[in-house]
Amino acid sequence: MANEEEYEIDEEQRGLRHVGRGPLAEKGTQALALVGELVSALNRMFPPADAEPWDRTGLLVGDPSAKIEGVACALDPTVPAVREAAQLGANVLVTHHPAFLDAPDEFMPLSARACVPGSVVFEAARLGVALANWHTALDVSAPAQSMLPGMLRLKPSTVLEPLARDESLGYGQICAVDASEGLTLGDLSARCMAVFGRAPRVWGAMDTSLSTVCTWTGGAGDAASECVKRGIDVLVCGEVKYHAALEASQQGLCIIELGHDVSELPFARILAESCARVGVAREKITLLDQNDAWQHPETRRV
């Protein structure tokens, strides 16, 4: 495997990877006043009609007529994220993942050992923090199409599973690799390590030469089998089921599994930039750091 330090990370990539706490750097003027106005503006950028029918998009909790005091952006709407948003003076928490898909049966504090989605809603209502999310509608959008390829310095050409209304949008980005680059699975794996700062799980021989790469954020679903059908060399994804990976690898597909959250944490910055683009003052937008949800234990000699 190539040395990860040989892959230089530019400032744009570094900014996407590191979703740390703090406001966006550049300041602007606030054009939007109400929560509902922000939700409507983001719905135009990420149309709910593009979302999966089982998904939830837009405002789930909160008063659309409330004045925007501040916006916090994160990958997941957790109880700690709601509390941190409130502490920072943000009364809107914009996330990629929804607080729930199936409506909770109970709404109680987390200390009561209630169902977690219900506790998130309870805490948001208690603290006056609106919850809004753009999940699969963001997954298929133009910013999502360019995110992983851009971070990994790949050039997307087509979409693996395009939307019916627009073939340039959809799930999975097929990228052609210039033969002169001589990119191997080991090279790309090291590149992923350098960019994301986490060791990926890799299926395949490290010296495998790559001519086509498919990137896919979050859960890969049936993407592995589709990549096999298309003759794609490697799938770079958030996560893939073990048996799907096992079968696909035996059919010649290499897989680089980044981690579900690792592949999608950069969405928080995309959402923050989108909020700024539609008119929220940059000094009122804060990124929440959710990089430490889990960790690799250190190897110990017994």
Phi, psi and chi 1 to 4 in degrees:
 res  aa     phi    psi   chi1   chi2   chi3   chi4
   1 MET       -  139.5  178.2 -176.1  -76.2      -
   2 ALA   -66.3  153.0      -      -      -      -
   3 ASN   -69.5  127.3 -170.5  -34.6      -      -
   4 GLU   -62.3  -24.4   65.3 -172.8   65.3      -
   5 GLU   -72.6  -14.5  -66.0 -179.9   -5.6      -
   6 GLU   -74.4  -14.6  -64.6  175.4    0.2      -
   7 TYR   -97.5  112.7 -177.7   73.5      -      -
   8 GLU   -84.1  139.5  -64.2 -178.4   -1.3      -
   9 ILE  -105.6  123.6  -53.4  172.8      -      -
  10 ASP   -79.8  173.1   60.7   30.4      -      -
  11 GLU   -64.7  -35.5  -72.6  -55.5  -47.5      -
  12 GLU   -64.4  -43.5 -178.2  177.5   -3.4      -
  13 GLN   -65.6  -40.9  -66.6  166.8  -35.4      -
  14 ARG   -62.9  -38.6 -160.8  177.4  -62.5  -82.4
  15 GLY   -67.5  -37.0      -      -      -      -
  16 LEU   -70.0  -42.7  -83.8  171.8      -      -
  17 ARG   -67.1  -44.8 -176.2 -174.4   96.6 -176.2
  18 HIS   -89.9   95.8 -178.6   69.1      -      -
  19 VAL   -96.0   75.0 -174.5      -      -      -
  20 GLY   -94.0  169.5      -      -      -      -
  21 ARG   -67.7  139.5 -178.3 -172.5  -65.0  111.0
  22 GLY   143.5  161.4      -      -      -      -
  23 PRO   -76.3  161.6   29.5  -35.3      -      -
  24 LEU   -66.2  145.6  -62.6 -173.9      -      -
  25 ALA   -66.6  -48.7      -      -      -      -
  26 GLU   -81.0  138.1 -176.8 -177.4  -23.8      -
  27 LYS   -97.0  154.2  -65.7 -174.6  177.2 -178.7
  28 GLY  -146.5 -164.2      -      -      -      -
  29 THR  -113.0  145.6   57.0      -      -      -
  30 GLN   -88.8  120.4 -175.6  171.1   -3.5      -
  31 ALA  -100.5  -29.3      -      -      -      -
  32 LEU   -89.1  142.5  -64.0  180.0      -      -
  33 ALA  -114.0  -32.8      -      -      -      -
  34 LEU  -115.7  152.8  -54.6  179.0      -      -
  35 VAL   -57.8  -44.1  172.3      -      -      -
  36 GLY   -61.9  -33.5      -      -      -      -
  37 GLU   -66.9  -39.6  -67.0  175.3  -21.0      -
  38 LEU   -64.8  -44.5  172.6   59.8      -      -
  39 VAL   -61.7  -43.3  172.1      -      -      -
  40 SER   -63.3  -40.5  -65.8      -      -      -
  41 ALA   -66.3  -42.0      -      -      -      -
  42 LEU   -72.1  -29.3  -69.1  177.5      -      -
  43 ASN   -63.8  -32.0  -83.9  -18.2      -      -
  44 ARG   -71.5  -32.3  -71.0 -168.2  -71.2  -87.6
  45 MET   -76.8  -37.8  -65.1 -174.1   70.5      -
  46 PHE  -127.1   80.3  -49.4  112.6      -      -
  47 PRO   -57.2  130.1  -22.7   33.9      -      -
  48 PRO   -56.4  -27.3  -27.8   36.6      -      -
  49 ALA   -64.8  -21.6      -      -      -      -
  50 ASP   -83.0  -13.0  -72.3  -13.0      -      -
  51 ALA   -75.4  158.5      -      -      -      -
  52 GLU   -66.4  148.4  -65.2  -65.9  -30.3      -
  53 PRO   -62.8  -23.6   18.0  -30.5      -      -
  54 TRP   -86.2   -7.8   48.0  -98.8      -      -
  55 ASP   -85.8  167.3 -161.9   11.6      -      -
  56 ARG  -120.4  133.0  -68.0 -174.0 -178.0  -89.9
  57 THR  -133.9  141.0  -60.5      -      -      -
  58 GLY    93.8 -147.7      -      -      -      -
  59 LEU   -81.0  120.0 -174.5   64.5      -      -
  60 LEU  -102.7  -33.9  -66.2 -170.2      -      -
  61 VAL  -138.5  134.6  178.3      -      -      -
  62 GLY   126.0  172.7      -      -      -      -
  63 ASP  -100.8  113.3 -178.3    0.0      -      -
  64 PRO   -63.5  -19.0   20.5  -31.5      -      -
  65 SER   -90.3    0.0   65.1      -      -      -
  66 ALA   -71.5  146.0      -      -      -      -
  67 LYS   -74.8  139.3 -179.0 -179.2  177.9 -179.2
  68 ILE   -75.1  118.2  -62.9  172.7      -      -
  69 GLU   -95.7  -32.9  -57.5  -65.1  -21.2      -
  70 GLY  -176.4  156.5      -      -      -      -
  71 VAL  -125.2  127.8  177.3      -      -      -
  72 ALA  -108.6  140.5      -      -      -      -
  73 CYS  -122.7  136.9  -63.7      -      -      -
  74 ALA  -155.3  171.0      -      -      -      -
  75 LEU   -77.2  -46.1  174.4   63.9      -      -
  76 ASP  -121.1  136.7  -66.5  -57.2      -      -
  77 PRO   -85.9   83.2   31.4  -32.0      -      -
  78 THR   -98.0  166.5   62.2      -      -      -
  79 VAL   -59.7  -45.8  169.5      -      -      -
  80 PRO   -59.7  -36.1  -26.8   36.6      -      -
  81 ALA   -66.8  -39.9      -      -      -      -
  82 VAL   -62.6  -44.5  171.5      -      -      -
  83 ARG   -65.6  -40.9  -69.6  172.8  178.5  168.6
  84 GLU   -66.4  -40.4 -175.6  174.2    3.1      -
  85 ALA   -58.4  -45.8      -      -      -      -
  86 ALA   -63.1  -40.8      -      -      -      -
  87 GLN   -63.6  -31.0  -70.0  171.2   -2.2      -
  88 LEU   -86.5    0.5  -66.4  169.4      -      -
  89 GLY    84.2   14.8      -      -      -      -
  90 ALA   -94.0  126.9      -      -      -      -
  91 ASN  -105.0   12.2   65.4  -26.9      -      -
  92 VAL  -134.6  129.0 -174.8      -      -      -
  93 LEU  -113.9  111.9  176.5   59.9      -      -
  94 VAL  -101.6  124.0  174.4      -      -      -
  95 THR  -131.8  167.4   61.2      -      -      -
  96 HIS   -80.3  -53.8  176.7   48.8      -      -
  97 HIS   -80.7  144.9  -67.1  141.8      -      -
  98 PRO   -77.7  157.3   26.9  -32.9      -      -
  99 ALA   -65.3  -28.6      -      -      -      -
 100 PHE  -161.7  157.3   57.8   85.9      -      -
 101 LEU  -103.9  -59.2  -68.1  175.6      -      -
 102 ASP   -84.5  134.8  -63.7  -35.3      -      -
 103 ALA   -59.6  133.4      -      -      -      -
 104 PRO   -61.2  151.2  -20.6   32.6      -      -
 105 ASP   -88.9  -15.8  -67.1  -34.8      -      -
 106 GLU  -146.9  150.9   54.7 -171.2   14.6      -
 107 PHE  -130.1   97.9  -58.0   89.9      -      -
 108 MET  -142.7  165.2  -69.7 -175.3  -77.3      -
 109 PRO   -62.1  153.5  -19.8   31.1      -      -
 110 LEU   -60.3  -31.0 -163.9   59.9      -      -
 111 SER   -64.5  -19.4   59.0      -      -      -
 112 ALA   -85.7    6.8      -      -      -      -
 113 ARG    57.5   36.3  -61.3 -170.9 -179.0  -83.8
 114 ALA   -80.0  174.7      -      -      -      -
 115 CYS   -63.0  138.8   68.9      -      -      -
 116 VAL   -61.3  -45.9  172.8      -      -      -
 117 PRO   -56.4  -39.9  -26.3   36.6      -      -
 118 GLY   -65.7  -34.0      -      -      -      -
 119 SER   -69.6  -35.6  -64.5      -      -      -
 120 VAL   -63.9  -45.1  173.0      -      -      -
 121 VAL   -63.3  -43.7  173.7      -      -      -
 122 PHE   -57.8  -48.1  175.7   91.0      -      -
 123 GLU   -67.8  -38.7 -162.8   69.8    7.6      -
 124 ALA   -64.0  -44.2      -      -      -      -
 125 ALA   -65.8  -39.4      -      -      -      -
 126 ARG   -65.1  -38.4 -175.4  179.8   74.7   84.1
 127 LEU   -95.4   -3.2  -64.3  175.9      -      -
 128 GLY    72.6   34.4      -      -      -      -
 129 VAL  -106.0  118.6  176.2      -      -      -
 130 ALA   -74.2  141.5      -      -      -      -
 131 LEU  -110.9  122.0  -59.0 -179.3      -      -
 132 ALA  -136.0  142.8      -      -      -      -
 133 ASN  -144.1  154.6   75.4  -88.7      -      -
 134 TRP  -132.1  105.2  -77.0  -93.8      -      -
 135 HIS  -101.3  -96.1 -174.1 -153.2      -      -
 136 THR   -69.1  -23.3   52.8      -      -      -
 137 ALA   -65.6  -31.5      -      -      -      -
 138 LEU   -78.9  -37.9  172.7   56.8      -      -
 139 ASP   -53.1  -37.5  -78.5  -28.0      -      -
 140 VAL   -96.3    3.1  -60.1      -      -      -
 141 SER   -79.7  168.6   68.1      -      -      -
 142 ALA   -60.6  -43.8      -      -      -      -
 143 PRO   -59.2  -37.7  -26.3   36.2      -      -
 144 ALA   -68.7  -35.1      -      -      -      -
 145 GLN   -61.5  -34.8  -64.3  -56.5  -68.6      -
 146 SER   -96.3   -9.4   61.2      -      -      -
 147 MET   -64.8  -65.8 -174.3 -179.1   73.7      -
 148 LEU   -64.0  -45.4  -76.7 -173.6      -      -
 149 PRO   -57.2  -40.9  -27.1   36.9      -      -
 150 GLY   -64.7  -42.9      -      -      -      -
 151 MET   -66.4  -31.3  -64.8  177.7   73.3      -
 152 LEU   -99.0    7.9  -64.3  174.7      -      -
 153 ARG    55.6   49.0  -66.3 -176.4 -176.1  172.2
 154 LEU  -114.1  156.4  -60.7  169.7      -      -
 155 LYS  -112.2  105.5  -64.3 -179.3  178.8  179.1
 156 PRO   -69.6  142.7   25.1  -32.6      -      -
 157 SER  -117.4  -45.0   55.4      -      -      -
 158 THR  -139.1  170.4   56.6      -      -      -
 159 VAL  -103.1  135.7  178.5      -      -      -
 160 LEU   -66.0  -48.4 -174.4   69.2      -      -
 161 GLU  -126.2   86.6  -65.7 -176.1    7.2      -
 162 PRO   -75.3  157.0   27.6  -34.6      -      -
 163 LEU   -72.6  149.8  -66.3 -176.9      -      -
 164 ALA   -64.7  -35.5      -      -      -      -
 165 ARG   -80.2  -20.4   74.0  170.2 -177.1   84.7
 166 ASP  -158.0  110.0 -172.5  -19.7      -      -
 167 GLU   -71.4   -9.7  -67.5 -171.7   -6.7      -
 168 SER   -83.9   -9.3   68.9      -      -      -
 169 LEU  -114.1  155.5  -56.0  176.5      -      -
 170 GLY   145.2 -158.9      -      -      -      -
 171 TYR  -103.2  132.4  -62.4   98.4      -      -
 172 GLY    83.8  132.2      -      -      -      -
 173 GLN  -118.5  118.5  -59.4   75.4   49.5      -
 174 ILE   -87.8  123.8  -59.1  174.8      -      -
 175 CYS  -119.1  131.4  -50.7      -      -      -
 176 ALA   -89.1  138.0      -      -      -      -
 177 VAL  -104.4  129.9  178.2      -      -      -
 178 ASP   -65.2  126.3 -169.9  -27.2      -      -
 179 ALA   -58.3  -30.6      -      -      -      -
 180 SER   -68.4  -18.0   62.9      -      -      -
 181 GLU   -73.0  -28.5 -173.8  177.3   -8.5      -
 182 GLY    62.4   39.4      -      -      -      -
 183 LEU   -74.9  128.8 -173.1   68.4      -      -
 184 THR  -110.9  169.4   66.6      -      -      -
 185 LEU   -61.4  -37.6  178.9   63.1      -      -
 186 GLY   -64.0  -40.5      -      -      -      -
 187 ASP   -62.0  -47.8  -63.9  -29.4      -      -
 188 LEU   -68.6  -35.9 -174.6   56.6      -      -
 189 SER   -63.0  -43.5  -60.5      -      -      -
 190 ALA   -65.6  -36.1      -      -      -      -
 191 ARG   -63.0  -42.8 -170.3  177.2  -65.4 -175.1
 192 CYS   -62.4  -41.5  -70.3      -      -      -
 193 MET   -62.3  -42.7  177.6   67.6 -174.1      -
 194 ALA   -66.9  -40.9      -      -      -      -
 195 VAL   -73.8  -44.8  169.3      -      -      -
 196 PHE   -97.1  -14.8  -66.8  100.8      -      -
 197 GLY    71.3   14.1      -      -      -      -
 198 ARG  -130.4  142.1  -66.4  -74.3 -174.4   97.6
 199 ALA   -75.4  122.2      -      -      -      -
 200 PRO   -81.9  164.6   31.8  -35.7      -      -
 201 ARG   -94.2  128.0 -175.8  166.5   69.1  161.7
 202 VAL  -121.1  131.8 -177.9      -      -      -
 203 TRP  -110.3  125.9  -60.0   72.1      -      -
 204 GLY   123.6  165.2      -      -      -      -
 205 ALA   -77.1  132.5      -      -      -      -
 206 MET   -64.0  -22.9  -69.6  -62.9  176.4      -
 207 ASP   -90.7    7.8   60.6   -6.3      -      -
 208 THR   -63.9  127.6  -57.8      -      -      -
 209 SER   -78.1  139.2  -63.7      -      -      -
 210 LEU  -113.4  133.2  -54.3  177.6      -      -
 211 SER  -120.0  -21.3   59.3      -      -      -
 212 THR  -137.5  137.5   51.1      -      -      -
 213 VAL  -129.7  137.6  179.3      -      -      -
 214 CYS  -116.7  126.1  179.2      -      -      -
 215 THR  -103.3  145.8   63.4      -      -      -
 216 TRP  -153.6  119.7 -173.1  -65.9      -      -
 217 THR   -81.7  151.4   57.4      -      -      -
 218 GLY    68.4 -152.2      -      -      -      -
 219 GLY   -69.6  131.1      -      -      -      -
 220 ALA   -80.7  -17.2      -      -      -      -
 221 GLY    57.0 -125.0      -      -      -      -
 222 ASP   -93.4   14.4  -63.8  -32.2      -      -
 223 ALA   -61.7  -35.7      -      -      -      -
 224 ALA   -61.8  -47.0      -      -      -      -
 225 SER   -65.7  -35.2   59.9      -      -      -
 226 GLU   -67.8  -37.9 -174.4   61.5   27.7      -
 227 CYS   -63.8  -38.4  -74.9      -      -      -
 228 VAL   -61.0  -45.1  169.5      -      -      -
 229 LYS   -61.2  -36.4  -66.3  177.0 -175.9  177.2
 230 ARG   -83.9   -7.5  -58.3  -81.1 -167.7   95.8
 231 GLY    73.2   27.1      -      -      -      -
 232 ILE   -76.4  143.4  -67.3  168.3      -      -
 233 ASP   -76.9  -42.1  -64.3  -39.3      -      -
 234 VAL  -146.6  141.3   58.8      -      -      -
 235 LEU  -109.1  121.4  169.2   65.4      -      -
 236 VAL  -103.5  114.3 -179.3      -      -      -
 237 CYS  -139.8  172.8   62.6      -      -      -
 238 GLY   -73.5  -52.6      -      -      -      -
 239 GLU  -156.3  154.2   64.1  179.8  -20.4      -
 240 VAL  -142.1  143.5   59.5      -      -      -
 241 LYS   -65.4  143.5  -69.5 -176.3  177.1  179.8
 242 TYR   -54.8  -51.4  169.5   76.7      -      -
 243 HIS   -67.7  -33.3  -72.7  -71.5      -      -
 244 ALA   -65.0  -42.2      -      -      -      -
 245 ALA   -66.9  -41.4      -      -      -      -
 246 LEU   -60.7  -46.9 -177.2   62.8      -      -
 247 GLU   -66.6  -44.4  -67.4  176.8    6.3      -
 248 ALA   -65.5  -37.4      -      -      -      -
 249 SER   -66.7  -33.0   65.5      -      -      -
 250 GLN   -71.2  -19.6  -67.6  177.3   83.4      -
 251 GLN   -94.7    8.4  -65.5  174.4  -63.3      -
 252 GLY   102.2   -0.3      -      -      -      -
 253 LEU   -87.1  127.9  177.8   68.6      -      -
 254 CYS   -85.6  149.5  -61.8      -      -      -
 255 ILE  -136.1  133.3  -62.0  173.4      -      -
 256 ILE  -116.1  111.1  -60.7  176.5      -      -
 257 GLU  -100.8  109.2 -174.4 -178.7   33.6      -
 258 LEU   -78.7  -30.7  -58.1  172.4      -      -
 259 GLY   112.5  132.8      -      -      -      -
 260 HIS   -53.4  -52.7 -168.3  121.5      -      -
 261 ASP   -70.0  -35.7   57.8  -26.2      -      -
 262 VAL   -58.7  -41.4  173.1      -      -      -
 263 SER   -73.6  -18.6   73.7      -      -      -
 264 GLU  -115.5   -9.4  -67.1 -172.2  -27.1      -
 265 LEU   -54.8  -35.0  -80.6  167.3      -      -
 266 PRO   -62.0  -17.4  -26.3   36.6      -      -
 267 PHE   -61.6  -28.3  -81.8  146.5      -      -
 268 ALA   -61.2  -42.5      -      -      -      -
 269 ARG   -69.3  -36.6 -178.0  167.5  -71.1  -85.1
 270 ILE   -62.4  -41.5  -72.6  177.1      -      -
 271 LEU   -65.3  -39.6  -72.7  167.9      -      -
 272 ALA   -63.4  -44.8      -      -      -      -
 273 GLU   -64.3  -34.5  -67.7  -69.5  -12.9      -
 274 SER   -67.6  -39.6  -62.0      -      -      -
 275 CYS   -61.6  -41.1  -71.5      -      -      -
 276 ALA   -66.5  -38.6      -      -      -      -
 277 ARG   -65.3  -33.8 -171.6  177.1  -55.6  171.8
 278 VAL   -87.5   -2.9  -61.0      -      -      -
 279 GLY   125.8    7.0      -      -      -      -
 280 VAL   -85.1  132.8  178.4      -      -      -
 281 ALA   -59.7  134.7      -      -      -      -
 282 ARG   -59.9  -34.4  -74.6  178.4  171.6  -94.2
 283 GLU   -70.8   -9.6   63.3  -92.5   25.7      -
 284 LYS   -99.1    2.0  -70.5 -174.9  176.2  -69.9
 285 ILE  -109.0  129.0  -57.0  171.9      -      -
 286 THR  -127.0  137.3  -56.7      -      -      -
 287 LEU   -92.9  132.6  -73.1  164.7      -      -
 288 LEU   -96.5  135.6  -57.7 -172.7      -      -
 289 ASP   -84.8  113.5 -170.9  -10.9      -      -
 290 GLN  -121.0   28.8  -66.2 -177.3  -39.2      -
 291 ASN   -73.5  -14.7  -74.6  -75.4      -      -
 292 ASP  -107.7   30.3   59.0   -6.8      -      -
 293 ALA   -65.1  -27.1      -      -      -      -
 294 TRP  -151.0  171.8   56.0  -84.5      -      -
 295 GLN  -152.1  159.4   57.1 -174.7  -50.9      -
 296 HIS   -90.4  124.3  -73.6  -65.4      -      -
 297 PRO   -66.3  146.9   25.1  -33.2      -      -
 298 GLU   -68.3  144.2  -65.5 -179.1   -4.3      -
 299 THR   -72.5  130.5  -58.6      -      -      -
 300 ARG  -123.0  140.0  -62.2 -177.4  178.6 -177.7
 301 ARG   -82.0  125.5 -173.5 -176.5  -60.3  -85.3
 302 VAL   -90.7      -  178.0      -      -      -
